[in-house]
Amino acid sequence: RLRCGPGDEGGWLAKMRRPREAMIPLYKAMLVLARKQQRFADKASYREALQGIYKTGPYDVELALMVFSDLGFLRVEEGSPFTVAANDHPAQRELEESGAYAAVSALGLGTPAI
């Protein structure tokens, strides 16, 4: 769920905005991790394991989890354990088909720094 305005005092949405080119290597790293290990104690443990493969920030991970689960590329189960599994045969889809990616991209917050 994305909130803009009240509730986004820390500029969370601005920090999440990522160009398509930045999402591709992050997705590839997420696939590597999902094929190696699917269950983690919590989301923080997942982020830590992912950062061992691909240096990225927590906002990038949050956006990627929303986008790639929206598109059916990954299956994400919140809770304990926190689970991320790869869909073996995802349909080819554009990032903009994800409501989360479209919403963050539409904010027009300038050029993101990656």
Residue pairs with C-beta under 8 A, 6 or more apart in sequence:
2 13
2 100
2 103
2 104
3 13
4 13
4 107
12 59
13 104
13 107
13 109
14 107
14 109
15 57
15 59
16 59
16 60
16 62
16 63
16 104
17 104
17 105
17 107
17 109
17 112
18 60
18 63
18 104
18 112
18 114
19 112
19 114
20 95
22 60
22 112
22 114
23 64
23 67
23 95
23 101
25 54
26 54
26 56
26 60
26 61
26 64
27 64
27 68
27 73
28 54
29 50
29 53
29 54
29 56
30 50
30 64
30 68
30 74
30 84
30 86
31 86
32 53
33 46
33 49
33 50
33 53
33 84
34 74
34 84
34 85
34 86
35 86
37 49
38 83
38 84
38 85
39 81
39 82
39 83
40 46
40 49
40 81
40 82
40 83
40 84
41 80
41 81
41 82
42 80
42 81
42 82
43 78
43 82
45 82
46 61
46 82
46 84
47 58
47 61
50 56
50 61
63 100
63 101
63 104
65 74
65 76
65 84
66 98
66 100
66 101
67 95
67 98
67 100
67 101
68 74
68 98
69 75
69 76
70 97
70 98
70 99
70 100
70 101
71 90
71 93
71 95
71 97
71 98
72 87
72 90
72 91
72 93
73 86
73 87
73 90
73 93
74 84
74 85
74 86
74 87
75 83
75 84
75 85
75 86
75 87
76 83
76 84
77 83
77 84
95 101
96 102
96 105
